[in-house]
Structures are given as structure tokens and as C-alpha cells.
Amino acid sequence: MTRILALAGSVRRESWNVRLMQVAAAAVDKAGGQVTRLDLRDFPLPMFDEDLERSAGIPEAALRLKALFREHQGLLFASPEYNSSLTPLMKNVIDWVSRPVEGETPLVAYRGKVAALFAASPGALGGIRGLVHLRSILGNIGVLVLPDQLAVPRAHQAFSTEGMRLLDEGQDAVIHRIAAELVRIAAKLNPV
């Protein structure tokens, strides 16, 4: 079964992007993928600092995250937009997971992976500007980012009462289409 790692670039209670990640992960499950849903609160990391890395090594939480990235064929990101970019949390995770250990191929946790991008925001653009930066970063470290993505505007009005589905049927259809494509491409590029 194709394994997909799902994470949101927010740890805020009631985060729109955590909800969106859950909706997209359910769509991956429905498409036949096996999803591991991450809560980044479970992986506390200091801000990336090469001096810290040199003196103390790669933090244990970063090594656990990196192992999870390596074990999965695809990645699902739900990324909030902070000041027209991705969150410091998301960038910090990407940076720590990218760090090599001795004898390891550079960017081993990313190269050959496939990623789907989602964002939700109370604003009118739905977080799309942050996805531009996330797409660029991931593409530069060897991740094949699917061309289709979904940015959900007015997130405070976009979810069902229980928060587990989008009210807009068109957006819901896009999530399911992208999820199915993620599973299909990840399985072809990285067969189990």
C-alpha cells in the first residue's frame, strides 16, 4: 500500500490547516493510500542553527521526523500563510529533516518523493502565496510537487460543523482528485 505522510504547518488549536490536512488525509485513505497523520507538537525542535547542530548534533525529534519522511512515498502538506509565505514551523521542519548524517545521501528524506499542497486561510486568497514558496523549496530539494493544489479562502466558513469536510462541493472534489493523483504517482515512482 502506498504510504503518505500528512502534516500541517500549524500547531494552533482549531487550526484551519490541521482540519484541511485531516480532510485531505481522509481523501488519501479513500483513494487507497495509507496515511500517517503528524502532529508537529510531538516533534519539538529548536530553530535550525548550524552551530547548534555542530555542538549538539541533530535533535532526536528531527531524526524521528526524518525517519518518517524516509518511510513514506508521498507527502501531504497543509500549510498556513504567514505574511505571504510559509510558517516558520514548516520551514524549520523542512530544514531539520534535510540535514544529512554521516554516510547518507544528501536530501535522502526528500529526493524521489511526491507532494500535494493544500492551504486554508480566513483571507480571500486562501493561503496561495505561501504555497508558492513551499512549492519552490520542495522542488529545489528533489520533491516532485503535483501541479494541482488547493487553497481554501474564508476558511472560517469553509468547513462542516464537525470540521471533517469542506462545504463547497467543488473544493471537495478537487481534494479527492489531488489525493488520488498523489497516491497514483507516489506508487509509480516508489513502488513498495
N, C-alpha and C positions, 0 to 999 in steps of 0.2 A: 504494500500500500504506500502511496506517495505521502511523505511526511512534510507538513508545512508548519513553520514556526510563526506564530502570530504575536505581535507586540504593539503596544500603543506608546506614543511618546509623551504620555502624561500619567501621573500617579494621583491626580486630584480625585477626591471622592466626587461622584456624579460627573465624571469626565465624559464629554460627548464622544471623544475619540476612543475611550475604553468601550463605550457602548457600540460604536461603529465597528471596532475590532471584533467584538462578540458577534455582531450581526454577520460580518464578513466571514468569520471563522465558521459559523453555522452553515453558511453557503458553501464553504470548502468541504465541510463534512458531508453535506448533501451531494456534492459533486464527486464524492468517493475518496477524498483526501483524509488523512489522519492529522488532526491539528493539535499542536501543543500551544496552549494559551499562556503567555507570560504575564506576570505582574512584576514590573520592574522594581517595586518596593522590596521584592525578595532578593534583589541584587544590588545592594547599596554600594556605590562606587565613589571614590574621590574624583574631583575634576582631573582630567588627564594632564599629567605633568611628567615629562621625561626624567627630570631629576628624581622625582618620587619613584618612578619605575626603576631607575638605576640603583637607588639606595634600598628600596624595599621589595622590588620585584613587581610582577603583575599581580594585582589583587586577586584573591581567591574567587570573589564574585565574578570578576572578569573572565577567569579561566572556566568557571562553570557555564557562564553565558556562551563563551566561545565553543565549548563542547556541544552545547545545544545547537548553535548555528551549524556546526560541522555535521551533526547527526540528521539534519533536515535537508531536503532537496529544494524547498522553496521557502520564501519569506513573505509575510503579510504585514505591512506597516500601516497603522492608523496614526497619522502624525498631525498634531495641532500646529497651528501657525502662530508664532510669536514674532511680532514686529517684522512681518513679511518673510520669515524664514522658519526653519525647523527649531524645535525646542533645544535648549542646552542639554536636557536629559537625553534626547535621541542622539544628538551629536556625540555626547560623551560615551554612550553605549557603543556606537559605531567605532569610535576611536579606540577604546579599550579592547574591543573584540578584534580589531585589526592588528594588534601587537603580536609579533612573532615570538615564539620560543625557540631555543636552540635546536637546529636540525629540521626546522619546519619550513615549508614553502611559504613565501610571503603571501599574505591575504588568503590563506587557506580556508578560512571560515566564510569567504565571500565568492571566490572565483568559481564560476560554473553554476552559481545559484540563480534562481529566477525569483523576481519580486513583484508583488502587486502593491499599489499605493492607493491609500484612501485618506481622506481628511474630513473633518467636520468643524464648523465654526458658527457662532451666532451671527457672524457678519454675512454680507451679501455674496462674497466670493467663495465661501466655504473652505478656506484654507489652501486654495490652489497655489498661491505664491510660495508657501512653504514646501509644497510638493515639487516645485521646480528645482529648489536647492537639494532636496532629498534625492530626486532623480539624478541630478548631476553628480552628487557624491557617490551614490551607489554605482552608477555607470563607470565612474573613474576607478573603482576598486574591484571591477570584474564581475559585477552583478548584471544580469540581463533583466532590465526593468520592462515589464509589459507596457506597450504603448497606451493602452486604455487605463484610465484611472477614474476615481470618483471623488469629487469634493462636494460635500453636503452643506449648502448655505442654511442660515436660520436654524441651526441645529437644535435650539431650544424648542422648536416647533416640529422637528422632523421625525421624532421617534414615537412609537406607540407608548401607551401609558406604562407598560411594564418595561419599556426600553429595549426590547429584543427584536424589533423590526422597524423598518422605515415606513412611514405612512404613504409616501409617494411611490406609486406602483412602478413608475419609470425608473426611479433610483434603485428600487428593489431589484428590478430586472437587470440593471447594469451590474449591481453587486454579484448577482448569481452568474452572469456571463463572465465577469472578470475572474471569479473564483474558479469556475470550470476551466477557464483558459490557464490559470495558474497551475492547477492540478495536471492538466494535459501536457503543458510544456515542461514542467518540472519532471514529470515521469519520463518524457522522451530524452531530456538532456542528462538525467541522472537516474537511469533505471536501477531498481532495487535488486 
